[in-house]
């Protein structure tokens, strides 16, 4: 779908990647409903985009919590009012640290935001999307959802769940007018990464991308209507190989184990 034909609902719009995606699609002519739970950054983004636009109705912002029933209902109502035909599930929270340090509140927060919220928002949006001549659902995952990396056990599990959900949904809607897509970035240079994650990535030589580069790829994916893509040639190959025979790659993560053990974390907590 061309961005000029898209009326997009974008969750997690105020974050580093979300704001880059919003700016990318706005520059390409899309209409945007920006979703976030932090009013200041979200409203500032909406105002900055609409300030120079001839049609200020191209951008709207809704401050809600996507993990709540009330928040999702508000999103669905606003999406219907704007004739939305694209849903980009981008909202996510991070988790990093030794598996033994996982805490109940943190694990529940990760799963509620990264898995349950997009599943339920998508379910609520489907009647609207299926009524459109053409519609798309694009879920933002991670290479960590296809490649288990020490330190990212909880976060990777959440993205793996989102990947399988997307795959099942794509097959369920194959005969409909709704195209379902999954994009998996690698490390992104945003404050989403804690200091420990940054040190870990440096120690392990993890490749990274700017949020603007990822946003451009997300736009190209929406336009190409491809089903699934990963950022980076090496990451794509590793994810495919891991899917075929994961134990073949176990020995390649020794440096990741050592890097994780060398980091300092608050006692009994992962960041």
Beta strands, then each sheet from edge to edge (+ up, - down):
strand 1: 7-10
strand 2: 31-36
strand 3: 59-63
strand 4: 86-89
strand 5: 135-140
strand 6: 178-184
strand 7: 187-188
strand 8: 208-209
strand 9: 228-230
sheet 1: 3+ 2+ 1+ 4+ 5+ 6+ 9+
sheet 2: 7+ 8+
end
